[in-house]
Amino acid sequence: MIDIRGLTIIFNAGTSDERSAISNLSLSVPKGQWISVIGSNGSGKTTLLNAIAGSVPVASGTITLDGRNRAGEPEFRRARIVGRVRQDPTAGTAPDMTVMDNLALASRKGPRRLLPAKPAGLKRRLRDRLSELGMGLEDRCEENVARLSGGQRQALALLMAAMTEPAVMLLDEHTAALDPRNADIVMDLTRRFVREYGLTALMVTHDMRRALADGDRLVMMHEGAIVADLAGDDKKGATVQRLVRLFREVRGEEYAEDRDLLS
C-alpha cells in the first residue's frame, strides 16, 4: 500500500539555512499493516508523514500509494486516499460548523463515498457512526464542534478520517495533547477502526510503551533515516529499556531525552 524509494526532503534548499530533513529513505508497508514510528525530536517523523500526505515538496525519490507514484501529486488530490489525524485536537475539524456538517463534509471525501440517495438517509447513517464513539455525540449533532471537549473533537476527527476507509491513515501524535483518560479512549477507538476498516496506518508517537504495545511493526528514525525496523518476534520481545539503549548506540552519546522516552 505504501512503497517509498530513495526519498529525500530538503528544507530551505539553496540558502544558508539548507537542511536535509530526510535522506535517501526507503520504506515498504503492505496493505493493512500498522506501523508505530518513534525517534528523537527533529528525526524526521512528522516530515515523513507530511511527505506521504503531500504537505512538503520532494527533492528526489518516489512515494507510491495504492499502486501509483504520487511524489509530484498535490496534497488536495492525495487527500482522497490519505486520512490524517494531527496532535492538535482543533486541527481536524471545523469549529464553527455543527458535528453533523463536519461528518457530512468528510463523507464526501475519498474513493468510497458514503452519500445515499436522500439527505435524510445520510443523517441516519452519520448518527449511527457517531454512536460508535460511545460519547453521546449522536445527540449533539446540531451543536457546533467548538463546544466539544478536546477528547471529543479528537475522537470525531479520527472517525472523520477513518470512515471513508482511506488507503493510508496517518496519525501524528494524535493522543499527545489529551489527558490520560481521553488519550486511552482515542487509542481504543484507533485500535478498533484500524482493525474494522483494515487500515494501513503510520502512527508517530513519543510514547515508547504505546509504540511497543500497538501496531504490527516499529520503526525508529534518527537524523532523517530509519535506523531500526522491528516486526514479529523482534517487536514482541523488545522493551523500553532496549529501545533507549538502541537510541544511545545510534547517537554514540548519552541520549538527552531519556526521561521523555521512559515517561
N, C-alpha and C positions, 0 to 999 in steps of 0.2 A: 504493500500500500504506500509506503514511503521508501524511496531509494535516492539517497543523496551521494553524489560523487564529486570529490575534489572541490568542495565548497570553500570559497574564500570571501570574506567580508572585510572591507577596509573603510574605516571612518576617516573623514577629512582628507581624502586622497589628494595628493599633490600639494599639500600645505605642510607647514612646520609642525602641525598637530596630527599628522597622519599616524594612524594606529591600526594594526591588524587585529580585528576582533575575533575572527575565525580564520584558521589557516589550513587549507587542504583537508577539510574534514569529510569523512565518508561514513554513512550510516544507512543500514537497511532494516526496515521494520515490516514484518509480514502482517497481513490483514488480521485484525482482532487482537494484536499484541498491545500490552500496556507497559510502557517504559517509564521508570522514575529517573529523573535527571538531577544529579547533585553536583556541587562544586563550589569553590570559594567565590566571593564577590568579584565580578569582572572576569569570570572564567569563560563567559560566552553563552551561558544557559539561555537567558532571555533573548539574546541575539539570534540564537539558533531557532527559537520559536518564531521570532519576527521574520526571519528569512523564509521559513516554511509558509507563514501567513502572507508574505509579500510586502511586509512593512518596511523592509530595508533593501536597498539595491545589492545585487550580487556582482562581485568583481570577476569571479570565474567559478566554473563548476555547474553542475546540473542538480535540479530538485524535481524529481519525478514523483507525482502524487497520482495515485489511481491510474497508473499506466501512461501518464503524459508529462513531459518535461515542462514545468511551469516557472522556471527560473526567471523568464522575462515577462511573465504574466502579471498584470496589475493586481493589487490587493482586492479591489472590489469584485474582480472575476473569481479569484480564489475563494472568496467568502462563501460562494455557493457550495463548496465542498469542505471547507475548513470551519469548524466550530472552535470558539475560544472563550475562556473564562480567565479574567485577569485578577491580580491581587486586590485591587480596589473594588469593593462591592458596588460602587456607584458607576463603574465604567461599562458594565454590560447591559444596562437598562436605561430607558428614557424616563427621567424622574417626573416630568410634567405630563406624562401620559398615564392612562389607567393600566392596571395589571392586565386586563383583557386586551387592551390595544397593543401593549408590548408583546403579548403572546401572539396576537393576530399578525403583527409585523414579522415575527420570527417564523410563523407558519408559511409565509410566502417565500422563504429563503430555501435554497438547497435543491438538489435533484429530485427529492421526494417531497413534493408539496402536499400540505395537509388540507388544502381548501376543498370543502364539499360543495355541492351544487347550491345550497342555500346558506345565507349567513347564520340563520338560527342553528343549523347543523354544526357549523364551525364553533359557535359559542358552546354548545353542549360538549363537543369533543375537547375543547380547551379547558372547560371546567373540570372534565374528567382528568385531564393531565395535571391540573393544579392540585387536585385531591391526592395525587400520588405523592406530593411533597409532605403530606401529613402536618401541615401548618395552618390549615383552615383558610388558605388564601382563596379557595373556591367561593367563599362567602364574602370576599372583599374585591371582587372583580372590577367594580366601578370606582375603586379608590385609586388615587394617584400613587405611583410607586414611591414617590418621595416620602410617603407616610410609613413605609415599611422599615423594619429594623435592618441592620447590616446583614444579619444571617438570612433573613427572609429574602432580601434583594439578591444575595449571592446564590441562594437556592433557586430563585426564579431565573437568574442569568444562566445557571447550569442547565435548567430544564429547557430554556430557550435555545441553548447551544446544542443540546443533545437530541431534542425531539425530532429533528429533521434527519437524524441518522447521518451525520456528516462522514465523509471518507476519513477525515483526520480530526481528532479532538486535541486541542492544546490547552493545558491547564498550567497557568503561570503563578505558582504560589497562591493558589486560589483560596486557601484557608488561613493564610498568614495574618490577615488583618482582622480575623474573627476571634471572639473569646472562645475558650476551650469547648464549651458546650455546643456552640453553633458550629465550630470547626468540626466536631465529631459528627454533627447532623449532616453537614455538607459532604464530609468524606463518606458517610454511609450512603448518601444519595449518589455520590460519584461511583462507588463500587457497584451499586445497583444498575445505574444507567450504562456503565461500561459493559457489564455482563448482559443486560437485557437487550441492548441495542447492538451488541457486538462491535463496540467502537475500537478503533485503532487510536491509542492515546499516548501523548507525551506529557508527563507531569513534572514540572520543575518544583523542587522543594528544598528547603534548608533543614528540614526535619529528617535526620538520618533514620530514626526509628520508623517513621512513616514510610520512607523510601524502601526500607528493608521489608516492612510488613505488607506493603501494597504493590501490585503490579507483577508482571511476569519477568521483568528484566531491570537491571540497574546500570545506568551509565554515569560515569564520573568524568567531569570536564575540568581542564586546567589550561589557562592561557590560550583559549580558543581551539583546543584539541581534546579528543576523547582519550583519556589515559587509563580507563578501566571499563570493562563491559562484562557484567556478571549476569548469568542466567542459570536456570535449573538448579542443580545441587550447589553450585558455587554461590548463588544468591541465597539459597535456603540456609547454607552454613555460615554465611557472613554475619558479623556482629558490628555494632557501632565502633567498638574499640579497634577492630581490624580495619575499618574504613578510615578512621583517624590516623592509624599508623601508615596506611597507604598514602593519605594526603601528605604526611610528613616526608615519606620517601620520595614522592613526586616533586615536592618543593625543594628537597635537600636541606631543609631547615625546620625549626620548630614552627608549628602552624599557629598563627596568631588568633585564629577564630575557634580554637578547640572548644571553648566554653559554649559557643553558639552551636557547634556541631553536636555537642553532647546534651543540649537542652531539649 
